[in-house]
Amino acid sequence: MNNKDRELENFLYQIIAEIAKTNAPIIFKGGLALKDLLYIINPDETIERRTIDIDANWTGEADIDKIYEVLASALKKVEPSYKLDTYRLADEKKSMGFKILDELDEVITNIDLDIKDNPFYIICNINDVNIKYSSIEKIFADKLFAISGPKVFRRGKDILDLYLIISNNNIDFQKVDEILNYDHRKLDNFQTMIENKELIKNAYDSLIGITNKPKFDEVWNKIISYLEKNNLIK
C-alpha cells in the first residue's frame, strides 16, 4: 500500500478506537477487523489489502439520533474540521450509511452500519482500547454467503479475504453453518461462480491496493478445495 492508503487506514483506526471508547453497542466487521484478526493468528502474513471505509453492526436500539451522536462525537475528537453526513437510513435490506466530509465537502470515507444483532464477536485490545470485532468465523460466513450467489461478480475483495482466512485458519464449517442459521441465511449453490471462472478472474485481477497479491489460480483452487471438502459443491 502507498502512504496515502496507510494514512487513511490510520484515520479509520482512530475513528474506530474513539467509537469503542464510548462502549456503544457496535461490532466492527470490515477490512480493518479482518486485518487485525489475521495478524493475531499469523503475525507473519505478508498479504494485505487496503481498507477505505468502516463496516460494522449496531446491535442496540435503532435510535438514529443516538447513532449519529456517537459517530459524530468520535469524528470530532479525531478531526474537528471534518463533518458527518447521513446519506442512507437502514431498512431490512440496507445498512445505515454515513459519509465523512472534509472542509471542501469532499468524501474522505464511508461508515456502513447494519442494524442487527451479532453474538459472534471477540474483544481485541488494540493500543489499550478494547474493540469488539466480528469473529473470524462470522466474517467468513458473511463472505461465503456473498460469493455463493449471482452477486459474486461484485465480490472480488471477498474472494481474496476468503483465501486469506482459509490459508491462516482451520475454519470449522459446523460453526459457519451455525452462524448462517442464526442469521436466517441459506447458501446458494455457487454455480454462478463456478460457471464464470474467467469473469471472476477478471474481477479479481482488477483489484488494486493489495500488497503481495497472490495469483488468481492459487486463490481459486484454495476456495474450491474448501467448498468440495465441506460438500458445498460437487
PLY file of the C-alpha trace (Angstrom):
ply
format ascii 1.0
element vertex 234
property float x
property float y
property float z
element edge 233
property int vertex1
property int vertex2
end_header
0.00 0.00 0.00
1.12 3.56 -0.59
1.44 6.29 2.04
-1.96 7.76 1.22
-3.66 4.41 1.83
-1.83 3.98 5.14
-2.80 7.48 6.24
-6.44 6.67 5.55
-6.19 3.39 7.46
-4.65 5.21 10.42
-7.52 7.70 10.34
-10.05 4.84 10.27
-8.33 3.15 13.21
-8.56 6.37 15.21
-12.28 6.67 14.48
-12.88 3.05 15.46
-10.94 3.50 18.70
-12.89 6.60 19.70
-16.19 4.86 18.97
-15.08 1.83 21.01
-14.20 4.03 23.98
-17.86 5.07 24.25
-18.94 1.44 24.84
-21.57 1.92 22.15
-23.29 -1.33 21.00
-21.15 -1.66 17.91
-19.17 -4.56 16.47
-16.71 -3.87 13.66
-16.53 -6.35 10.80
-14.79 -4.71 7.83
-11.32 -4.90 6.37
-9.54 -3.48 9.41
-11.24 -6.02 11.68
-10.12 -8.86 9.43
-6.61 -7.43 9.20
-6.25 -7.34 13.00
-7.72 -10.82 13.44
-5.39 -12.29 10.84
-2.42 -10.57 12.50
-3.35 -12.13 15.85
-3.50 -15.56 14.18
-0.43 -15.13 11.97
1.75 -12.05 12.51
3.94 -13.17 9.57
1.20 -12.90 6.95
2.54 -10.62 4.20
-0.58 -10.24 2.06
-2.70 -7.22 2.86
-5.29 -5.15 1.04
-6.15 -1.54 1.58
-9.27 -0.60 3.52
-11.15 2.55 2.58
-14.19 2.54 4.88
-15.68 1.31 8.15
-18.19 -1.54 8.27
-19.96 -2.57 11.47
-23.05 -3.91 13.24
-25.02 -1.66 15.55
-26.57 -4.15 17.94
-28.61 -1.81 20.10
-31.84 0.07 19.58
-32.03 1.74 16.17
-32.06 5.26 17.58
-30.89 7.37 14.63
-30.07 10.41 16.76
-28.05 8.33 19.24
-26.12 6.59 16.46
-25.30 9.90 14.81
-24.21 11.39 18.13
-21.78 8.53 18.82
-20.21 8.68 15.37
-20.06 12.48 15.16
-18.50 12.75 18.62
-15.80 10.22 17.71
-15.06 12.09 14.48
-14.79 15.41 16.30
-12.15 14.00 18.64
-10.07 12.73 15.71
-10.51 15.60 13.25
-12.68 18.56 14.38
-12.71 20.15 10.91
-14.48 17.16 9.33
-18.22 16.56 9.46
-20.57 13.59 9.37
-23.42 13.30 6.87
-26.19 10.70 6.95
-26.95 9.64 3.39
-28.89 6.39 3.83
-31.28 5.14 6.51
-31.46 1.45 7.33
-34.23 -0.95 6.39
-34.50 -4.73 6.15
-32.17 -4.91 3.16
-29.93 -1.85 3.54
-27.39 -0.73 6.09
-27.36 2.76 7.55
-24.85 4.89 5.65
-22.73 7.87 6.65
-20.14 9.95 4.84
-17.22 11.74 6.44
-16.61 15.01 4.61
-13.61 17.32 4.71
-13.62 21.13 4.75
-14.38 21.19 0.99
-17.26 18.73 1.39
-15.27 16.02 -0.35
-15.85 12.46 0.86
-12.99 11.06 2.94
-14.61 7.73 3.78
-17.93 5.99 4.50
-19.33 4.26 7.56
-21.88 1.48 6.96
-23.88 0.14 9.90
-26.10 -2.91 9.78
-28.75 -2.56 12.47
-28.84 -6.14 13.69
-27.72 -8.42 16.49
-24.37 -10.19 16.29
-23.46 -12.52 19.15
-20.45 -13.85 17.22
-17.70 -11.47 18.23
-14.46 -11.24 20.17
-12.90 -8.37 22.11
-9.41 -7.34 21.00
-7.19 -4.93 22.88
-5.72 -2.66 20.22
-3.43 0.09 21.54
-5.02 -0.22 25.00
-8.56 0.11 23.62
-11.00 -2.82 23.81
-12.61 -3.15 20.38
-15.37 -5.61 19.50
-14.68 -7.42 16.23
-16.85 -9.97 14.47
-15.30 -13.39 14.95
-13.24 -14.81 12.11
-15.98 -17.43 11.57
-18.66 -14.72 11.34
-16.65 -12.74 8.79
-16.05 -15.95 6.86
-19.75 -16.84 6.90
-20.74 -13.39 5.61
-18.23 -13.55 2.76
-19.06 -17.14 1.86
-22.73 -16.22 1.61
-21.85 -13.24 -0.60
-19.99 -15.31 -3.19
-22.42 -18.24 -3.19
-24.96 -16.46 -5.39
-25.26 -14.30 -8.52
-23.67 -11.20 -6.95
-20.25 -12.89 -6.91
-19.06 -10.69 -9.80
-19.01 -7.73 -7.40
-17.22 -9.60 -4.64
-13.58 -9.63 -5.74
-12.43 -8.48 -2.31
-14.42 -11.26 -0.67
-12.69 -13.83 -2.87
-9.31 -12.62 -1.61
-10.49 -12.40 2.01
-11.82 -15.96 1.94
-8.47 -17.15 0.64
-6.65 -15.31 3.43
-8.93 -16.72 6.11
-8.69 -20.29 4.81
-4.90 -20.01 4.45
-4.44 -18.88 8.05
-7.18 -20.82 9.86
-8.80 -24.20 10.12
-12.36 -22.94 9.63
-14.88 -25.42 11.00
-17.89 -25.37 8.68
-20.16 -26.54 11.50
-19.52 -23.20 13.21
-20.07 -21.35 9.93
-23.35 -23.22 9.40
-24.46 -22.30 12.93
-23.86 -18.63 12.15
-25.70 -18.82 8.82
-28.68 -20.46 10.52
-28.71 -17.82 13.26
-28.78 -15.12 10.58
-31.53 -16.98 8.65
-29.27 -17.26 5.63
-29.02 -20.18 3.23
-26.03 -20.56 0.95
-26.71 -20.56 -2.77
-25.12 -23.29 -4.90
-22.01 -21.37 -6.07
-22.86 -22.19 -9.67
-22.57 -18.60 -10.91
-19.01 -18.51 -9.62
-18.06 -21.94 -10.94
-19.54 -21.38 -14.40
-17.90 -17.98 -14.82
-14.32 -18.53 -13.69
-12.83 -16.17 -16.29
-15.17 -13.33 -15.33
-14.36 -13.87 -11.66
-10.66 -13.83 -12.58
-11.10 -10.51 -14.35
-12.83 -9.04 -11.29
-10.07 -10.36 -9.03
-7.25 -9.18 -11.28
-8.74 -5.68 -11.33
-8.40 -5.33 -7.55
-5.85 -2.69 -6.59
-4.14 -1.68 -3.35
-3.04 -5.21 -2.46
0.45 -6.00 -1.15
1.89 -9.34 -2.32
-1.27 -10.17 -4.24
-1.43 -13.93 -4.83
-2.10 -15.40 -8.28
-5.76 -15.95 -9.06
-5.38 -19.71 -9.67
-3.89 -20.18 -6.21
-6.79 -18.27 -4.65
-9.38 -20.08 -6.76
-8.02 -23.57 -6.02
-7.89 -22.89 -2.27
-11.53 -21.79 -2.18
-12.77 -24.60 -4.44
-10.94 -27.13 -2.27
-12.69 -25.80 0.84
-16.09 -25.92 -0.87
-15.51 -29.51 -2.03
-14.20 -30.61 1.36
-17.36 -29.37 3.05
-19.72 -30.76 0.39
-20.86 -27.33 -0.73
-20.18 -28.18 -4.37
-19.74 -31.46 -6.20
0 1
1 2
2 3
3 4
4 5
5 6
6 7
7 8
8 9
9 10
10 11
11 12
12 13
13 14
14 15
15 16
16 17
17 18
18 19
19 20
20 21
21 22
22 23
23 24
24 25
25 26
26 27
27 28
28 29
29 30
30 31
31 32
32 33
33 34
34 35
35 36
36 37
37 38
38 39
39 40
40 41
41 42
42 43
43 44
44 45
45 46
46 47
47 48
48 49
49 50
50 51
51 52
52 53
53 54
54 55
55 56
56 57
57 58
58 59
59 60
60 61
61 62
62 63
63 64
64 65
65 66
66 67
67 68
68 69
69 70
70 71
71 72
72 73
73 74
74 75
75 76
76 77
77 78
78 79
79 80
80 81
81 82
82 83
83 84
84 85
85 86
86 87
87 88
88 89
89 90
90 91
91 92
92 93
93 94
94 95
95 96
96 97
97 98
98 99
99 100
100 101
101 102
102 103
103 104
104 105
105 106
106 107
107 108
108 109
109 110
110 111
111 112
112 113
113 114
114 115
115 116
116 117
117 118
118 119
119 120
120 121
121 122
122 123
123 124
124 125
125 126
126 127
127 128
128 129
129 130
130 131
131 132
132 133
133 134
134 135
135 136
136 137
137 138
138 139
139 140
140 141
141 142
142 143
143 144
144 145
145 146
146 147
147 148
148 149
149 150
150 151
151 152
152 153
153 154
154 155
155 156
156 157
157 158
158 159
159 160
160 161
161 162
162 163
163 164
164 165
165 166
166 167
167 168
168 169
169 170
170 171
171 172
172 173
173 174
174 175
175 176
176 177
177 178
178 179
179 180
180 181
181 182
182 183
183 184
184 185
185 186
186 187
187 188
188 189
189 190
190 191
191 192
192 193
193 194
194 195
195 196
196 197
197 198
198 199
199 200
200 201
201 202
202 203
203 204
204 205
205 206
206 207
207 208
208 209
209 210
210 211
211 212
212 213
213 214
214 215
215 216
216 217
217 218
218 219
219 220
220 221
221 222
222 223
223 224
224 225
225 226
226 227
227 228
228 229
229 230
230 231
231 232
232 233
